């Protein structure tokens, strides 16, 4: 692979600056597609680092930075004999916050009531900035490192917005990598897997309809609340009695709305339920959707009601490609040692819109351990990113690009 200077020592020299930057982002959180201050700050830092190109407004509030290596080789859009196998690598970080009121008291807590960085995207953005600073200063690679600062990961599909805006047509990377902090792993550990990392996320909306009526005379009406209750119980059989036990899927109905709490004797005409389906394989996803439709309709019909099932496929599953997962594993082992790498991390039933990028390009998604407890897990009001891991995360981003973009010894320029 050739000799490269160790990025952790280099990046550790400006660890304090990265910490101040991360805490500034935490104190000024912005929701998806509203990251104007965040994007401006990122652009300002990238200009200071001397990257070669900065492209704003990719996917509304996203931006892309391009850094060209100094080693022999060719970059984006070029071709020729003797090219290294890989000419451009994408590195992606998300920037948005969550609509959640923070319950911390440290000086850098959120300055916006009802908005906070409860998932660590402030840390991800800072780590990618640290990697960009290192790559722009050292340039010990060929081709191009493409740093992707993505908006709106939290349920709004910012990755798809960037793709729809021509992300990989304008910046045609050969592979793309991303990572997420993981409180369930201690600091200094890195987890990944070849294959599924996170599940597909689908939204289900079930509406039960009937004539409604008086609670004292149920024989004269259709009890839509009872029908909804039967559906809530019955859908749990969809996975347990239809999906192969060797596969994984989850069906959860998480909200029910019907009737008026002040009208104790009025049976409502409609009851609506909202929930989610999680799965890893397209065949399982299709099976669950089919069985939900059949089961809900049958139950409603059996009670004299009608029902509508709206099934929306929101995010696809996040699936690491084998070669890129192996590359990421080698890089992680180089940085922290094999004993600190979990190469077969169990997949999460959570979802991640980086999946859209992995549908368009090969790549891998990694977990960066940061430690913590249940009270400060992701998406909780007492969460905070662990600044201790900033240099390692930045080095991991940088090394993923460096190792992929370093031509073999003796390669012809």
DRENROTI-357312 format. One record per residue (C-alpha): x, y, z; residue in three letters. Coordinates in steps of 0.2 Angstrom, whole numbers, plus 5000, padded with zeros to 4 digits. Example, Ala and Ser with C-alpha at 12.3 -4.5 7.8 and 13.67 -1.06 7.14 Angstrom:
2
ATOM     xx     yy     zz   code
ATOM   5062   4978   5039    ALA
ATOM   5068   4995   5036    SER
END
This chain:
413
ATOM     xx     yy     zz   code
ATOM   5000   5000   5000    UNK
ATOM   5015   5012   5002    UNK
ATOM   5019   5022   5017    UNK
ATOM   5007   5036   5023    UNK
ATOM   5010   5047   5038    UNK
ATOM   4998   5042   5053    UNK
ATOM   4983   5054   5052    UNK
ATOM   4978   5052   5071    UNK
ATOM   4994   5061   5077    UNK
ATOM   4992   5074   5064    UNK
ATOM   4974   5078   5067    UNK
ATOM   4976   5077   5086    UNK
ATOM   4987   5093   5085    UNK
ATOM   4970   5102   5081    UNK
ATOM   4959   5092   5092    UNK
ATOM   4955   5107   5103    UNK
ATOM   4949   5117   5088    UNK
ATOM   4938   5103   5082    UNK
ATOM   4931   5102   5099    UNK
ATOM   4927   5120   5099    UNK
ATOM   4919   5118   5082    UNK
ATOM   4909   5103   5087    UNK
ATOM   4902   5112   5102    UNK
ATOM   4898   5128   5092    UNK
ATOM   4887   5117   5080    UNK
ATOM   4879   5108   5095    UNK
ATOM   4874   5125   5102    UNK
ATOM   4867   5131   5085    UNK
ATOM   4857   5116   5079    UNK
ATOM   4846   5117   5063    UNK
ATOM   4833   5105   5057    UNK
ATOM   4833   5096   5040    UNK
ATOM   4834   5108   5025    UNK
ATOM   4836   5123   5036    UNK
ATOM   4855   5120   5039    UNK
ATOM   4860   5137   5032    UNK
ATOM   4871   5143   5047    UNK
ATOM   4879   5125   5048    UNK
ATOM   4883   5125   5029    UNK
ATOM   4890   5143   5030    UNK
ATOM   4901   5138   5044    UNK
ATOM   4907   5122   5035    UNK
ATOM   4911   5131   5019    UNK
ATOM   4920   5144   5029    UNK
ATOM   4931   5131   5037    UNK
ATOM   4934   5122   5020    UNK
ATOM   4940   5138   5012    UNK
ATOM   4952   5140   5027    UNK
ATOM   4959   5123   5024    UNK
ATOM   4962   5126   5006    UNK
ATOM   4952   5113   4998    UNK
ATOM   4951   5114   4979    UNK
ATOM   4932   5115   4976    UNK
ATOM   4917   5120   4986    UNK
ATOM   4900   5117   4979    UNK
ATOM   4885   5124   4989    UNK
ATOM   4867   5121   4987    UNK
ATOM   4868   5103   4982    UNK
ATOM   4852   5095   4988    UNK
ATOM   4845   5112   4995    UNK
ATOM   4857   5115   5010    UNK
ATOM   4870   5102   5006    UNK
ATOM   4888   5105   5000    UNK
ATOM   4902   5096   4992    UNK
ATOM   4921   5099   4994    UNK
ATOM   4934   5091   4982    UNK
ATOM   4952   5089   4987    UNK
ATOM   4964   5083   4974    UNK
ATOM   4979   5072   4979    UNK
ATOM   4997   5076   4975    UNK
ATOM   5002   5058   4970    UNK
ATOM   5002   5052   4952    UNK
ATOM   4986   5047   4945    UNK
ATOM   4970   5054   4937    UNK
ATOM   4955   5062   4944    UNK
ATOM   4937   5064   4941    UNK
ATOM   4932   5063   4923    UNK
ATOM   4949   5058   4916    UNK
ATOM   4955   5042   4909    UNK
ATOM   4971   5034   4902    UNK
ATOM   4982   5019   4903    UNK
ATOM   4990   5015   4919    UNK
ATOM   4976   5023   4930    UNK
ATOM   4975   5017   4948    UNK
ATOM   4959   5006   4950    UNK
ATOM   4950   5020   4960    UNK
ATOM   4950   5038   4955    UNK
ATOM   4938   5046   4967    UNK
ATOM   4931   5042   4984    UNK
ATOM   4916   5050   4993    UNK
ATOM   4915   5053   5011    UNK
ATOM   4898   5058   5018    UNK
ATOM   4893   5066   5035    UNK
ATOM   4875   5072   5040    UNK
ATOM   4872   5089   5047    UNK
ATOM   4854   5091   5053    UNK
ATOM   4847   5091   5071    UNK
ATOM   4831   5084   5079    UNK
ATOM   4815   5092   5085    UNK
ATOM   4819   5088   5103    UNK
ATOM   4821   5099   5118    UNK
ATOM   4838   5097   5126    UNK
ATOM   4839   5092   5145    UNK
ATOM   4858   5096   5147    UNK
ATOM   4866   5110   5157    UNK
ATOM   4883   5111   5149    UNK
ATOM   4888   5128   5142    UNK
ATOM   4887   5122   5124    UNK
ATOM   4869   5115   5126    UNK
ATOM   4857   5120   5112    UNK
ATOM   4852   5138   5111    UNK
ATOM   4836   5134   5102    UNK
ATOM   4821   5128   5112    UNK
ATOM   4814   5112   5104    UNK
ATOM   4829   5108   5093    UNK
ATOM   4845   5099   5098    UNK
ATOM   4859   5088   5091    UNK
ATOM   4853   5072   5099    UNK
ATOM   4860   5060   5086    UNK
ATOM   4878   5067   5085    UNK
ATOM   4877   5074   5067    UNK
ATOM   4887   5089   5074    UNK
ATOM   4901   5077   5078    UNK
ATOM   4900   5068   5061    UNK
ATOM   4901   5085   5052    UNK
ATOM   4916   5090   5063    UNK
ATOM   4925   5074   5060    UNK
ATOM   4923   5076   5041    UNK
ATOM   4929   5093   5042    UNK
ATOM   4944   5087   5052    UNK
ATOM   4947   5074   5038    UNK
ATOM   4946   5087   5025    UNK
ATOM   4959   5098   5034    UNK
ATOM   4971   5084   5035    UNK
ATOM   4968   5078   5017    UNK
ATOM   4970   5096   5010    UNK
ATOM   4986   5098   5020    UNK
ATOM   4995   5081   5016    UNK
ATOM   4987   5076   4999    UNK
ATOM   4996   5059   5000    UNK
ATOM   4984   5051   4987    UNK
ATOM   4980   5051   4969    UNK
ATOM   4964   5056   4961    UNK
ATOM   4951   5065   4972    UNK
ATOM   4943   5064   4989    UNK
ATOM   4925   5071   4988    UNK
ATOM   4918   5077   5005    UNK
ATOM   4899   5076   5005    UNK
ATOM   4890   5086   5019    UNK
ATOM   4872   5080   5018    UNK
ATOM   4857   5089   5025    UNK
ATOM   4841   5082   5032    UNK
ATOM   4845   5064   5036    UNK
ATOM   4832   5063   5050    UNK
ATOM   4817   5057   5041    UNK
ATOM   4817   5070   5026    UNK
ATOM   4828   5060   5014    UNK
ATOM   4842   5073   5012    UNK
ATOM   4853   5059   5003    UNK
ATOM   4840   5057   4990    UNK
ATOM   4839   5075   4988    UNK
ATOM   4857   5076   4984    UNK
ATOM   4856   5062   4972    UNK
ATOM   4841   5070   4963    UNK
ATOM   4852   5086   4962    UNK
ATOM   4865   5076   4952    UNK
ATOM   4877   5072   4966    UNK
ATOM   4886   5057   4958    UNK
ATOM   4884   5064   4940    UNK
ATOM   4893   5079   4945    UNK
ATOM   4905   5070   4957    UNK
ATOM   4907   5052   4950    UNK
ATOM   4915   5043   4964    UNK
ATOM   4920   5025   4963    UNK
ATOM   4914   5021   4981    UNK
ATOM   4906   5031   4996    UNK
ATOM   4909   5029   5014    UNK
ATOM   4900   5035   5030    UNK
ATOM   4900   5032   5048    UNK
ATOM   4889   5035   5064    UNK
ATOM   4894   5037   5082    UNK
ATOM   4888   5022   5092    UNK
ATOM   4886   5024   5111    UNK
ATOM   4884   5005   5113    UNK
ATOM   4903   5003   5108    UNK
ATOM   4917   5010   5119    UNK
ATOM   4928   5024   5113    UNK
ATOM   4942   5017   5102    UNK
ATOM   4931   5003   5094    UNK
ATOM   4924   5002   5077    UNK
ATOM   4910   4991   5071    UNK
ATOM   4904   4986   5054    UNK
ATOM   4898   4971   5043    UNK
ATOM   4899   4965   5025    UNK
ATOM   4880   4966   5021    UNK
ATOM   4866   4973   5031    UNK
ATOM   4870   4987   5043    UNK
ATOM   4852   4995   5045    UNK
ATOM   4835   4991   5040    UNK
ATOM   4823   4997   5027    UNK
ATOM   4810   5009   5035    UNK
ATOM   4792   5009   5029    UNK
ATOM   4777   5019   5036    UNK
ATOM   4760   5010   5038    UNK
ATOM   4744   5020   5040    UNK
ATOM   4728   5010   5044    UNK
ATOM   4711   5018   5044    UNK
ATOM   4696   5008   5051    UNK
ATOM   4679   5015   5046    UNK
ATOM   4662   5011   5051    UNK
ATOM   4645   5020   5055    UNK
ATOM   4649   5024   5073    UNK
ATOM   4636   5025   5086    UNK
ATOM   4631   5025   5104    UNK
ATOM   4642   5015   5117    UNK
ATOM   4626   5010   5126    UNK
ATOM   4619   5002   5110    UNK
ATOM   4634   4993   5101    UNK
ATOM   4622   4981   5092    UNK
ATOM   4616   4996   5082    UNK
ATOM   4633   5001   5076    UNK
ATOM   4651   4995   5072    UNK
ATOM   4664   4997   5085    UNK
ATOM   4679   5004   5076    UNK
ATOM   4689   5004   5092    UNK
ATOM   4686   4986   5094    UNK
ATOM   4691   4982   5076    UNK
ATOM   4707   4993   5079    UNK
ATOM   4711   4984   5094    UNK
ATOM   4710   4967   5085    UNK
ATOM   4721   4973   5072    UNK
ATOM   4734   4979   5084    UNK
ATOM   4736   4962   5091    UNK
ATOM   4734   4952   5075    UNK
ATOM   4748   4961   5065    UNK
ATOM   4761   4954   5077    UNK
ATOM   4757   4937   5069    UNK
ATOM   4763   4944   5052    UNK
ATOM   4782   4942   5057    UNK
ATOM   4780   4927   5069    UNK
ATOM   4770   4917   5057    UNK
ATOM   4774   4922   5040    UNK
ATOM   4793   4927   5039    UNK
ATOM   4806   4914   5039    UNK
ATOM   4814   4914   5057    UNK
ATOM   4831   4915   5048    UNK
ATOM   4826   4933   5042    UNK
ATOM   4822   4948   5052    UNK
ATOM   4808   4960   5052    UNK
ATOM   4798   4971   5064    UNK
ATOM   4780   4978   5063    UNK
ATOM   4776   4991   5076    UNK
ATOM   4760   5001   5077    UNK
ATOM   4765   5016   5087    UNK
ATOM   4750   5028   5088    UNK
ATOM   4731   5026   5088    UNK
ATOM   4719   5040   5086    UNK
ATOM   4700   5039   5087    UNK
ATOM   4686   5046   5096    UNK
ATOM   4685   5060   5108    UNK
ATOM   4691   5058   5126    UNK
ATOM   4677   5070   5132    UNK
ATOM   4664   5059   5124    UNK
ATOM   4664   5043   5134    UNK
ATOM   4649   5035   5125    UNK
ATOM   4652   5040   5107    UNK
ATOM   4659   5026   5096    UNK
ATOM   4669   5035   5082    UNK
ATOM   4667   5033   5064    UNK
ATOM   4685   5032   5061    UNK
ATOM   4701   5025   5070    UNK
ATOM   4718   5028   5062    UNK
ATOM   4734   5019   5067    UNK
ATOM   4751   5023   5062    UNK
ATOM   4767   5013   5063    UNK
ATOM   4783   5006   5055    UNK
ATOM   4789   4990   5046    UNK
ATOM   4808   4986   5047    UNK
ATOM   4816   4973   5036    UNK
ATOM   4832   4969   5027    UNK
ATOM   4827   4959   5012    UNK
ATOM   4816   4965   4998    UNK
ATOM   4807   4949   4998    UNK
ATOM   4803   4950   5016    UNK
ATOM   4797   4968   5014    UNK
ATOM   4785   4963   5000    UNK
ATOM   4779   4948   5010    UNK
ATOM   4775   4959   5025    UNK
ATOM   4766   4972   5015    UNK
ATOM   4755   4959   5006    UNK
ATOM   4751   4950   5023    UNK
ATOM   4747   4966   5031    UNK
ATOM   4734   4971   5018    UNK
ATOM   4726   4954   5018    UNK
ATOM   4725   4953   5037    UNK
ATOM   4718   4970   5040    UNK
ATOM   4705   4969   5027    UNK
ATOM   4699   4952   5033    UNK
ATOM   4698   4958   5051    UNK
ATOM   4688   4973   5046    UNK
ATOM   4677   4963   5036    UNK
ATOM   4674   4951   5049    UNK
ATOM   4667   4965   5061    UNK
ATOM   4657   4973   5048    UNK
ATOM   4669   4988   5045    UNK
ATOM   4680   4993   5031    UNK
ATOM   4699   4997   5032    UNK
ATOM   4712   5005   5021    UNK
ATOM   4730   5001   5023    UNK
ATOM   4743   5014   5016    UNK
ATOM   4760   5007   5014    UNK
ATOM   4774   5019   5011    UNK
ATOM   4792   5014   5008    UNK
ATOM   4803   5028   5015    UNK
ATOM   4821   5022   5017    UNK
ATOM   4829   5006   5009    UNK
ATOM   4840   4995   5019    UNK
ATOM   4858   5001   5022    UNK
ATOM   4868   4987   5014    UNK
ATOM   4887   4987   5014    UNK
ATOM   4895   4980   4998    UNK
ATOM   4908   4966   5002    UNK
ATOM   4924   4974   4994    UNK
ATOM   4921   4991   5002    UNK
ATOM   4917   4983   5019    UNK
ATOM   4933   4973   5018    UNK
ATOM   4942   4989   5014    UNK
ATOM   4934   4998   5028    UNK
ATOM   4939   4984   5040    UNK
ATOM   4957   4984   5035    UNK
ATOM   4958   5003   5037    UNK
ATOM   4949   5001   5054    UNK
ATOM   4962   4988   5060    UNK
ATOM   4976   4998   5054    UNK
ATOM   4970   5013   5065    UNK
ATOM   4965   5004   5081    UNK
ATOM   4971   4986   5079    UNK
ATOM   4961   4970   5075    UNK
ATOM   4956   4968   5093    UNK
ATOM   4946   4984   5093    UNK
ATOM   4937   4981   5077    UNK
ATOM   4920   4972   5077    UNK
ATOM   4919   4965   5059    UNK
ATOM   4902   4956   5061    UNK
ATOM   4892   4969   5070    UNK
ATOM   4874   4964   5071    UNK
ATOM   4863   4975   5060    UNK
ATOM   4851   4988   5068    UNK
ATOM   4833   4989   5065    UNK
ATOM   4835   5008   5064    UNK
ATOM   4836   5016   5047    UNK
ATOM   4848   5028   5038    UNK
ATOM   4846   5037   5022    UNK
ATOM   4864   5034   5017    UNK
ATOM   4856   5019   5010    UNK
ATOM   4851   5029   4995    UNK
ATOM   4869   5033   4991    UNK
ATOM   4873   5014   4993    UNK
ATOM   4860   5010   4980    UNK
ATOM   4869   5022   4968    UNK
ATOM   4887   5017   4972    UNK
ATOM   4897   5003   4981    UNK
ATOM   4902   5008   4999    UNK
ATOM   4901   5005   5017    UNK
ATOM   4894   5012   5033    UNK
ATOM   4903   5010   5050    UNK
ATOM   4900   5012   5068    UNK
ATOM   4912   5023   5078    UNK
ATOM   4911   5019   5097    UNK
ATOM   4909   5033   5108    UNK
ATOM   4903   5025   5124    UNK
ATOM   4888   5031   5135    UNK
ATOM   4873   5024   5145    UNK
ATOM   4855   5022   5142    UNK
ATOM   4851   5039   5148    UNK
ATOM   4861   5047   5135    UNK
ATOM   4858   5036   5120    UNK
ATOM   4854   5042   5102    UNK
ATOM   4838   5053   5101    UNK
ATOM   4837   5056   5120    UNK
ATOM   4836   5073   5128    UNK
ATOM   4852   5071   5138    UNK
ATOM   4863   5064   5123    UNK
ATOM   4879   5073   5119    UNK
ATOM   4893   5068   5106    UNK
ATOM   4909   5062   5115    UNK
ATOM   4923   5074   5109    UNK
ATOM   4936   5062   5114    UNK
ATOM   4933   5052   5097    UNK
ATOM   4935   5067   5086    UNK
ATOM   4953   5063   5080    UNK
ATOM   4949   5045   5077    UNK
ATOM   4933   5048   5067    UNK
ATOM   4942   5061   5056    UNK
ATOM   4957   5049   5054    UNK
ATOM   4945   5035   5049    UNK
ATOM   4937   5046   5036    UNK
ATOM   4954   5052   5029    UNK
ATOM   4962   5035   5029    UNK
ATOM   4947   5027   5020    UNK
ATOM   4951   5039   5006    UNK
ATOM   4970   5038   5007    UNK
ATOM   4971   5020   5006    UNK
ATOM   4959   5018   4992    UNK
ATOM   4967   5032   4982    UNK
ATOM   4985   5027   4985    UNK
ATOM   4992   5019   4969    UNK
ATOM   5001   5003   4971    UNK
ATOM   5020   5004   4972    UNK
ATOM   5027   5005   4954    UNK
ATOM   5011   5011   4946    UNK
ATOM   5013   5020   4930    UNK
ATOM   5007   5038   4931    UNK
END
